[in-house]
Amino acid sequence: MPTPLYVASPSRLLAWLDCPRRYRMQYLDRPRPQARPQRAHTSVGIVTHNVLRDFWDLPASERTPAGVAELVRTSWIDVGFRDPEQSAAWRMRVREAVTDYLRRTDRDRQPVGLERSVSLKTSTMAVSGRIDRLDDRDGELVVVDYKTGRAVPTDDDARTSLPLALYAAATARVFRRPCVRVELHHVPTGTVTAHEHTPESLERKVAEAESIASDLRRADADFSEVGVESTRFAPRPSSLCTWCDFRAHCPEGQAMGPEKSDWEGLEPTAYETRDAS
């Protein structure tokens, strides 16, 4: 019998690269170890993505700042914030950031896809994921990924991103149309960084994903045989440990420093800056 394709997502592949132990706890352990509660910056990211998705379902007459404000209000996730005042300040900040971002967007040009699922099969793996936004630019498809964190992405981030390259390769196969441009849109600042792939660079990225999937196939099989005693899932301590959702179950991760607070990933708002002064 032929070997089944290894089924994965870009996030699963990257989890293995970040830390094999976190990968094991997140994807293999059953029951899965309890993860820490959601942080505030995750709530902000989810709301921002949902609003930018639902905005395009509004009638053209409602694609206004008032329409955005209503979407933010109804989509708001009040989890992880220090107190109600911080939550309210960030709700206003998200509303302003999304409104400013959309002002620089052609609101009459409907995207080809929003949170569109795409998949890519090779001789060894099947990878699937969701694209935040898929645009049609003069007959060519463009992959758009929203970013909401403090760090502003660079063109090099777009160039080296494995998920973006896999999305572009998958999109080209699904739609049978050219798709080589990938973009990172930093919503808080409106910064757009991009990279134009070539067929050769996309092939290299697909080969990189196949190599990771091959490692995962062996690691998963070893876990099925010996469980948590497998030596393939050694921790990879780094600064990421202070943010890890599973650090409570990892002594090596706890040794990397105190855990970040629920709202550590947020920048101070104007309200908080005034309050501090």
Secondary structure, DSSP 8 states (H G I E B T S, - for coil): -----EEE-HHHHHHHHH-HHHHIIIII-SS--------HHHHHHHHHHHHHHHGGGS-GGG-SHHHHHHHHHHH----S-SSHHHHHHHHHHHHHHHHHHHHTS-TTS--SEEEEEEEEE-SSEEEEEEEEEEEEETTEEEEEEEE-SSS---HHHHHH-HHHHHHHHHHHHHHTS---EEEEEETTTTEEEEEE--HHHHHHHHHHHHHHHHHHHHHHHHHHHHGGG-GGG----SGGGGG-TTGGG-HHHHTT-----TTTTS---HHHHHHH-
